[in-house]
Structure formats: structure tokens, C-alpha cells
Amino acid sequence: MNIWFVMGTRPEMIKLAPVVAEAEPKFNVAVIATGQHPGLRDIAEDFGVTLRTNLGIQTYSLDDMVRKILAGLEYEAATKGELPDCLVVQGDTTSAMAAALWGFNNKVPIAHVEAGLRTYHLGNPYPEEGNRRIISAIATYHYAPTATAYKTLLEERAAPEANIEMTGNTVIDTLKMAPYDGWGWEHPTVLVTLHRRESWGGPLMETLNGLLDWLDETDMQAVWPVHPGTVVQGIASSYEHPRLVKTEAMNYREFVRAMRSARFLLTDSGGVQEEGAALGKYTIVVRHETERKEAVLARTAVLVPPDRVGIKGALQEAEDGWMHVQPSDVFGDGNAAQYIVEHLSRRLHA
């Protein structure tokens, strides 16, 4: 039975790598990268994942990206002379949505990993909220990372209950495989990750201004692995401070070491909210809304809009309260890949 995993970004690879590994003994697996993020082949190699194809699509235009992914997958099917028996996508990226749309158009069952997350606000996050709702509407199998997501899928009648499974989040599986050591930094550190499309421009500049204001009044440092996208790189180049340490993007193992070594985290990432909860790291989530409310309820994360004064205040509170956060299992027990593949195998062979 042929299973295609289609992914386009670094987080998708990180979260799907354990599912690919679990699926390979049971299915004929093909991993296809869209190219939404550059360098995905190198990231795949870090996780022992072999790409069959990289469509090489690199564009900031969402319309152009969708068009090219649809055409690329159509060409892939034609040249390989096959349609998959199931197509697996993860999360809420434009790559995931476009791949799911191609699968739907070709009557291929779609398995959606990390299904059921919602803010119910199409502008926050953009375009992710729209992407994941589209995938939910056309997917066959839905793998919810939390009880809240599972309940959402049931209430929306996304599929028959037998096709919806609560599994935990696969990022916890990946985290379990990472080294348990940390780095010894000269200064106490906040680790920063800021990259979302909705943060580009004014919101990112507000956040960085608040960060620099706080750095002026603390002896801590901020370490920021800057996203390789040219938009973020361009903004980052305008912000300097003696204790703002900008680095190249880290590989996953380096990044986990950095998280373990940091006192707390400042991020607009979804995955970092999950990893921060599992590691017991106080996490400032720089967004207007989050679809991962479990972290806020578990008191591992606080939600702060990208406002200069608010960001400075949140950093000050984190500096005083980071030591009180404890690890939480709200995002799963680290066996999500096993649960997903077992369920998928049962359903596909039913």
C-alpha cells in the first residue's frame, strides 16, 4: 500500500519524521517536499528521512505556491505512474493545504496530522487558520493532538467518529529523541523565535522594540536564531543591541539544546508552545490568539499581543516568574506516531 507524506516546512519535517519512521515497516512510503522552506533535504537527512522528490517551489506568493504545488504533485503522479492509497499532511501550512486539495481532487484519502486546532478567527493566525479548516473539510482521517482538538472535530462533524483519533502531538515524540544536554551561556538567556507571516512588518518591529527596551534594563541576553526568509532577515538587520545575539537558523538538536538552556522563551511559533510546555519553559507567545490554549491553561505559556510596551512588561514578568513553571504533558505522552500509524493501518485495511 502506497503512502505519500507531503511537507513543505521545517516544522512539518520535525513533526512528521517520527510518523514516517513508524510507517516505513508497514507501508510503501514516499516523502515529497514542496520546497516551501529551503534546505528541507538537509533537515530530512538529520532525521534519517529520505526524500523521493523535492518539487523545489520557492515563492512568497500564496497563490503561486498553491498553483505550483498542485502542478508539481500532478507531475509526480504522472511520472511515477501511480496515485497513492493515502496522502499524509501535517498542520496548517500552505503546503499541507495545497497537497490535501490535490489529494481531494484525485479522490485520494487524506490523513491530517495535528487536526482540529482552531482560533475561529481567519485573520489570526493568517493563513494558517484558513488552511487547517480547509484540510478538515476534505480530509478522511483526523489525528487530534489534544482532547480539545478531538472535541472540536466531533462537534464540526469532520468525519465519522471512527476516523477521528486523539493521539497527542508528534512533536513530543521528536523531542524525546533529542539530546538531554544544554549549553552553558555566559548570560542568563531568553530564546527568541519570530517568523510568522502575520508578524511581518509592524508586529515584528513592535516586538523587537519591546525586546530592546527590556534588554536596556536587564543583565540577561536574548538569543535569536533568525529565520532564513528574506522578509524576517531584512527586519532583523535593523535591530542591534550588545546583548541581542542573532544566529543562523539552528538544526533541531541545536535548537532543543538552546531551549533547555534558556530561562524562558519568546515566540510566535506553534511548535515551540508545545515543546516549551513539555520542557517546563515559561513561554511568551507573541500573538493575538493561540490555537494551543492548553499551554496557557497549564500555565506554561502567556499570550501577549505584539505591542512594544506589552512585550517589555511580559519579559519583565517572565524574568521574575520563569522558575515556577513545571513540565506538562498536555500535548501528549510521546507515542503519537505509533497511535497514528496503528489507526491508519486499521482504517486503510478495513
C-alpha positions in Angstrom: 0.0 0.0 0.0 1.5 3.4 -1.1 1.5 6.3 1.4 2.7 9.7 0.4 3.9 12.2 3.0 3.9 15.7 1.6 5.5 18.5 3.5 7.0 21.9 2.8 8.4 23.4 6.0 10.9 22.7 8.7 8.2 22.2 11.4 6.4 19.7 9.2 9.5 17.7 8.8 10.2 17.8 12.6 6.7 16.7 13.4 6.3 14.1 10.6 9.7 12.4 10.9 8.6 10.0 13.7 5.4 9.2 11.7 7.5 8.4 8.6 9.8 6.1 10.7 6.8 4.3 12.2 5.1 3.9 8.8 8.0 2.6 6.8 7.9 -1.0 8.1 4.1 -1.2 7.3 3.7 0.7 4.0 5.5 1.7 0.8 6.4 5.3 1.9 7.3 8.2 -0.4 8.3 11.5 1.2 7.7 14.5 -1.1 9.0 18.0 -0.2 7.3 21.0 -1.8 10.2 23.4 -1.2 8.2 26.0 0.7 11.2 26.2 3.1 14.7 25.9 1.5 17.1 23.2 2.8 14.5 20.7 3.6 16.6 17.8 2.2 19.3 18.6 4.8 16.8 18.7 7.6 15.4 15.3 6.4 18.8 13.8 6.5 19.2 14.9 10.1 16.1 12.8 10.9 17.1 9.8 8.7 14.3 10.6 6.3 14.9 10.1 2.6 13.1 12.5 0.2 11.8 10.8 -3.0 11.2 14.2 -4.6 11.7 17.9 -3.9 9.3 20.0 -6.0 11.6 23.0 -5.5 8.8 25.5 -5.1 10.1 28.7 -3.5 7.9 31.7 -3.6 6.3 34.2 -1.1 3.1 34.4 -3.1 0.5 32.1 -1.6 -1.4 31.9 -4.9 1.7 31.0 -6.8 2.6 28.4 -4.2 -0.7 26.6 -4.4 -0.6 26.6 -8.2 2.9 25.2 -8.3 2.2 22.5 -5.6 -0.9 21.3 -7.5 1.1 21.1 -10.7 4.1 19.5 -9.1 2.1 16.7 -7.4 0.2 16.1 -10.7 3.5 15.7 -12.5 4.8 13.5 -9.7 1.8 11.1 -10.0 2.1 11.1 -13.8 5.9 10.4 -13.9 5.7 7.7 -11.2 2.6 6.2 -12.8 0.7 6.0 -9.6 -1.7 7.6 -7.2 -1.1 7.0 -3.5 -3.5 4.9 -1.4 -3.3 7.7 1.2 -1.7 11.1 1.4 -0.5 12.4 4.8 -0.2 16.1 5.6 0.6 17.9 8.9 -0.6 21.0 10.5 -1.7 24.2 8.7 0.8 25.3 6.2 0.0 26.3 2.6 1.9 23.2 1.5 -0.3 21.0 3.6 -3.5 22.7 2.4 -2.5 22.5 -1.3 -1.4 18.9 -1.0 -4.7 18.0 0.6 -6.6 19.8 -2.1 -4.7 17.8 -4.8 -5.5 14.6 -2.9 -9.1 15.5 -2.7 -9.3 16.4 -6.4 -7.8 12.9 -7.2 -10.1 11.0 -4.8 -7.1 10.1 -2.6 -7.9 9.6 1.2 -6.2 12.3 3.2 -4.7 11.8 6.7 -4.3 15.0 8.7 -1.8 15.0 11.5 -2.4 17.8 14.1 -6.0 18.2 13.2 -8.7 20.2 15.0 -6.8 23.3 16.1 -8.9 26.4 15.9 -8.9 30.1 16.9 -12.1 30.7 14.8 -10.6 33.9 13.6 -9.5 33.7 10.0 -7.0 36.5 10.4 -5.2 35.1 13.4 -3.2 33.2 12.5 -3.1 34.0 8.8 -3.2 32.0 6.6 -2.9 29.0 9.0 -6.4 29.2 10.4 -8.0 29.1 6.9 -5.6 26.3 5.8 -6.4 23.9 8.6 -10.1 24.5 8.3 -9.9 23.7 4.6 -8.0 20.5 5.3 -10.5 19.4 8.0 -13.3 19.8 5.4 -11.7 17.5 2.9 -9.6 15.0 5.0 -10.6 11.4 5.6 -8.6 10.7 8.8 -8.1 13.2 11.5 -5.4 12.9 14.2 -6.1 15.3 17.0 -3.2 16.3 19.3 -5.4 17.1 22.4 -8.8 16.4 23.9 -9.9 20.0 22.9 -9.0 19.4 19.2 -10.7 16.0 19.3 -13.9 17.5 20.7 -13.8 20.2 18.0 -13.6 17.7 15.2 -16.5 15.8 16.7 -18.6 18.9 17.1 -17.8 20.0 13.5 -18.7 16.5 12.2 -15.4 16.5 10.3 -15.7 12.7 9.8 -17.3 9.6 11.3 -16.1 9.2 14.8 -14.1 6.1 13.8 -11.9 8.2 11.5 -11.0 10.7 14.3 -8.3 9.7 16.8 -6.8 11.6 19.7 -3.0 10.9 19.6 -1.1 13.6 21.3 1.3 15.8 19.2 4.1 14.2 17.3 6.5 16.9 18.2 6.7 15.4 21.7 7.8 12.1 20.0 10.6 14.1 18.3 11.5 15.9 21.4 12.1 12.6 23.2 14.7 11.7 20.5 16.7 14.9 21.1 19.7 15.2 23.4 19.1 16.0 27.1 22.1 18.2 27.5 22.1 22.0 27.2 24.6 24.8 26.5 26.4 27.0 29.0 25.8 30.6 28.1 27.7 33.4 29.6 24.5 35.3 30.5 21.0 34.1 31.5 19.1 33.8 28.3 15.7 34.3 26.7 15.5 32.3 23.4 13.6 34.2 20.7 11.8 32.8 17.6 9.8 35.1 15.4 8.8 34.3 11.9 5.1 34.0 11.2 3.7 35.8 8.1 1.2 37.6 10.4 4.1 39.0 12.3 5.9 40.5 9.3 6.3 44.3 9.3 4.8 46.3 12.1 4.1 43.5 14.6 7.6 42.2 14.4 9.1 45.6 14.8 6.9 46.3 17.8 8.0 43.1 19.4 11.7 43.8 18.7 11.4 47.3 20.1 9.9 45.9 23.3 12.7 43.3 23.5 15.4 46.0 23.1 13.7 48.2 25.7 13.8 45.3 28.2 17.4 44.4 27.3 18.4 48.0 28.3 17.2 47.3 31.8 18.3 43.7 32.4 21.6 41.7 32.6 20.0 38.9 30.6 20.7 38.3 26.9 18.4 37.4 24.0 19.5 34.7 21.5 17.6 34.9 18.2 18.1 32.2 15.5 16.8 34.3 12.7 14.5 32.7 10.2 16.1 32.4 6.8 13.2 34.1 5.0 14.3 37.3 3.4 11.4 39.3 5.0 12.5 38.4 8.5 16.2 38.8 7.7 15.6 42.3 6.4 13.9 43.4 9.5 16.4 41.7 11.8 19.3 43.5 10.2 17.9 46.9 11.5 17.9 45.8 15.2 21.1 45.7 17.2 21.9 45.5 20.9 25.1 44.4 22.8 23.0 41.5 24.3 20.9 40.6 21.3 22.7 37.6 19.8 21.5 36.9 16.3 22.5 33.5 14.9 21.8 31.5 11.8 18.8 29.1 12.0 19.7 26.1 14.2 19.1 22.5 13.4 16.6 20.7 15.6 19.0 19.2 18.0 20.8 22.5 18.5 17.5 24.3 19.0 16.4 21.8 21.7 19.7 22.3 23.5 19.1 26.1 23.2 15.6 25.7 24.7 16.8 23.5 27.5 19.5 26.1 28.3 17.2 29.2 28.2 15.4 30.5 31.2 12.3 31.3 29.1 11.1 31.6 25.5 9.7 34.4 23.4 8.0 33.1 20.3 5.2 33.3 17.7 5.7 29.6 16.8 3.1 26.9 17.4 5.6 24.1 17.9 7.6 26.0 20.5 4.5 26.4 22.6 4.2 22.6 22.7 7.9 22.0 23.2 8.0 24.7 25.9 5.2 23.0 27.8 6.9 19.6 27.7 10.2 21.1 28.8 8.7 23.2 31.6 9.8 26.5 30.0 7.9 29.8 30.6 6.8 30.8 27.1 5.7 34.2 26.0 3.5 33.7 22.9 3.6 36.8 20.7 0.2 36.7 19.1 -3.3 38.0 19.4 -4.8 34.5 19.7 -3.5 30.9 20.1 -5.0 27.6 19.0 -2.9 25.9 21.7 -4.8 27.2 24.7 -3.8 24.0 26.6 -0.4 25.6 27.2 -2.0 28.8 28.6 -4.3 26.7 30.9 -1.3 24.7 32.1 0.4 28.0 32.9 3.4 27.2 30.8 2.6 30.0 28.4 1.2 33.5 28.4 -0.4 35.2 25.4 0.8 38.7 24.6 -0.1 40.8 21.5 2.9 42.3 19.6 2.9 45.7 21.4 6.1 47.4 22.5 5.0 48.2 26.0 3.2 44.9 26.5 6.2 42.9 25.3 8.6 44.7 27.6 6.2 44.1 30.5 5.8 40.4 29.7 9.6 39.9 29.6 9.9 41.6 33.0 7.3 39.3 34.4 9.0 36.2 32.8 12.3 37.3 34.4 10.6 37.2 37.8 8.5 34.1 37.3 10.2 31.6 35.0 11.4 29.3 37.7 7.9 28.5 38.8 6.9 26.7 35.6 6.8 22.9 35.6 6.8 20.4 32.7 3.4 19.5 31.4 2.1 16.5 29.3 -0.9 18.4 27.9 0.4 17.8 24.4 0.9 14.0 24.7 3.0 11.2 26.0 5.4 10.9 23.1 3.8 8.0 21.4 1.7 9.9 18.9 3.4 8.4 15.8 2.6 4.9 17.0 -1.1 5.7 17.6 -1.4 7.4 14.2 0.1 4.6 12.2 -1.8 1.9 14.1 -5.1 3.7 13.5 -4.2 4.4 9.8 -3.3 0.8 9.2 -6.6 -0.4 10.7 -8.7 2.0 8.7 -6.9 1.5 5.4 -7.1 -2.3 5.7 -10.7 -2.3 6.9 
